[in-house]
Amino acid sequence: MATIKVYGRITPCSNISSLVEIEGDRLITSKLGRRNSQKNAVEIGFKFSEIFDQDASQNEVFDRIAKDVVGKFLEGYNGTIFAYGQTGTGKTYTIEGEDLNLDTSSRHGLIPQTLAMIFNEIEKMDDECVTVQISFIEMYNEMAYDLLGPLMYGSNNRKDLPRVLVTNGTSGSCIMHGLSVHDVCSEHEARRLHLKGRCNRTMAWTISNERSSRSHAVFMVLLTRQKQGSEIVVK
C-alpha cells in the first residue's frame, strides 16, 4: 500500500515567531477576526509528518524527505515528490535549488541530490544491466509541453514547445503521447537535461508573466534493472 507523507517547510522570514508556532509535528497559526483585528482571532493547527524550520538545510530536507523514496525507487517501486504552496514560498528552491552549476553544492534541491544518489548507487550494481531515462513535462492552461523536445531556434513562445497529448490509461493511469524519453549514462548527463528543461521553461515564461505561477512541471526518471543471466526486469 502506498504511503503518503506531508511535510511543511518554513520560508525564511524576519518575524516568523509572530506568524506561526511549531509544536512537534504541528504548525499553529491564527486567523484574524473581522477587519483583520486580533480580537476574536481563531487559532488554527496543521499536522504534518514533519516540519522544517527556516534554518533547515537542503541536505537535511533531502535526507528526511527524499532519501527513503529514492531508495525504494531503486528497488523497483514508484515514488513521487511534489511541492505545493503559494507563489514565492520556496517550492522551486526546495525541489531544484538555487545553484545551477553541475558541481556539488549545499544549495542543490531535491532533483540534483536525487540524481546524485541514483548514480552513486548504480555504481555499486556491478552484476546488473541498468538503464536510466529522463523526461521533463510542463502543464499550462490544460496543455502539456515537452521541455526536452526540439524547440525552434531563438524562439521564446510556449507554442513552439512540442505538445504532449495526455490520455487516460488503465487502472487510473495516464498515457503521454509524444513525450520524448532520453537515455542518460551519468549524473552529469541527467543534470544537463534537467538544466536544459529549466532553460526552455524559463524562455517560455517571458511570453507571459503569469505562466510562472500557473504552470506545473514534472521531472521524471525511469530506471530499469536486470541481473546478468536473469529474465526478471525491475522497472
N, C-alpha and C positions, 0 to 999 in steps of 0.2 A: 504494500500500500504506500502511495506517495505521501511524503511528509512535507508540509508547508510550514515554513518558519517566517516570521515577520520581525524585522529589525528596525530600530529607529536610530538615526544619526543626527546629532545636533549641529546645525550650521554655526560656525564661529560668530559670536555677537557680543558686543561690549556690555550689554545689560541683560544677559541671558538669565541671571538669577531672579530678575524681576518678572520674567516671562513664563518660565517653566521651572518645575521642580522634579528631580528624579528620585524615586524611591524604589530601589531594586530594579525590577523589570517594568515598573510603571512610570509613565510620564504624566505629570499633572500640570494642567494649565487652568485658566478660568475664562469664562465667557462673561463679558461685561453686561451690566444691566442696561436699562433704557438710556438713550442718549450717551452711550459709552461711559456711563458712570460706574465707579467701583461699588456703588451702593447696590445691593441685591445681586452682586456678581455670583455666578454659579461655577463651582469647581468641577472640572471635567478630567477624568483619568483615562489614559490609554495604556493597554497592556501589550507588551512586546516580548518576543523570545529573548531579546537582549537589547540594551540601549547603549550607544556610544556617545560619550560627551564630546565637546568641541575640541578636546585635546587628543582624541584618538588618532593614531597614525594610519596611513594607508596600509601598511603591513599588518597592523593589528586587525583592521577591518577584514582584510583578505583571510587571515588565519582563522578568524571566528566565523565568517560567513561562507567563504567560498572553498576553503581547503577540503572539507568533507565532501562537498558537491563534486569537486573535480576528481577526488579520489574515487567516488562511486562511478563517475563518468568513465574513468579509465578501466573500470571493471565491467562496463557494458550497460550501465543504467543511464537513462535520460536525466539531464539536470538543467534547470533554468534559474537564472538570477536576473531580476529586473528591478529598476529603481523607479519609485513613484513619488511625486511631490510637485509643489508649485515651481514656476519658473524662477531660477536664481537661488534655489535651495541647495545646490551642490550635487545634483544627480550625475551630471557629466563628470565632475571631479571624482566622484566615488567610482563610477564604472570605468572611465577611461583614464583619468588622471590629468595632471597639469603639464607634466614634462613630456613632450612629443618625440624626444630623441630615442634611438633604438638601444641605448645603453641602459644598464640597471640604474634605477632611480627610486628614491624613497617616496617620490611623488607619483609614481605609477599607480593607476587604478586597478580594478579587478580584472579587466581584459588582459593587459600586459602581464600581470602576475599569473593569471591562469595559463596563458600561453607558455610562460617560462616553466611552470610546474609540469605541464603536459610533456614538453620536450625533454625536461630533466628526467622524468620517469620513463619515457620512451628509450632513452639511452641505456636503461637497465634491462630492457627486454631483448637480450641477445638472441634468444631462441625463437623469436616471433617475427612474422612479417606484419609491419604496422604501416598504415596509410592514414594521413590526416588531410582533410579537405575543409576549405573555408568558403562561406558565403556571407554576404552582407546586404541586407534589405532595408529600405525605408518605406514607411507608410505615411501618406499625407493626403488628407481630403478624400479618404476612401479609395485611394490609388496606391499601388505598390511599385517601387522602383528598385532596380538592381544597382547598388552603389559600386559594384565591381565590374559592371558591364562596360562595353565601349562607349565612351562619351565623345560627342562631336568636339573636335579640337577647338579650343578657345571659347567654348560655349559656357554660359552660366545660367542657362534656362533649364529648370527642372524637367521640362517636357523632353529634353534631349537625353535624359537618363533612360535606359532601357526599361520598358514597362513589364511588370510581372503580373500574370493572371493567377489569382488565388481562388481555388475551388474547394468544395467540401469533399473530404475523403471518407473512408470507413471509420467507424468507431470514434467519431468526433474529431478526426484528424483533418488536416488541410493539405492540399497539394499545390505547390507553387510552380506554375508552368513558365519556362523561360528564364528561370533564375540560374545564373552561372555558378559553377562549382569549381574551385581552384585547388589543385594538389599543392601541398607545401611539404618541404623536407626538413625545415628547420624553424626555430623560433624567429630567426631574423626574417625569413620569407613571410611567415604568418603576420609578423608585426608590420611589415611593409604593406601588406594587403589591407590591414586594419587602417593604417595611416592614409592609404590611397582612398579608401571608402570615406574616411572622415573628410578628406580634401574635397571629394566630389560632393559630399553633402553640404559642406561649407560654401562651395561655389553656388549651389542651388539656392542657399539661403539668401544670397544677395538680391535675388529677384523679388523676395517677399520677406519683410521683417517678421511677420507672424509665423512663418514656416518653422522657425527655430523652436517656438513654444507649442506648436500644434502638430508637429511631426514626431514619429516614433521610429527608432532604428533598432534592428535586431542583428547582432553579430553571431553567426552560427559556426560551430566546429563539429565536424563528423569524423569520428575515429573508427577504424576497422582493425581488428587484431586477429591473427591466425597463427597458431603454433606450427612450426615446421613438421610436416608429415601428418597433420591433423586435418579433418574435414570440417571441424567446428570453427565458425567465424563469429567473432564477437563484434557487434557494432553499437 
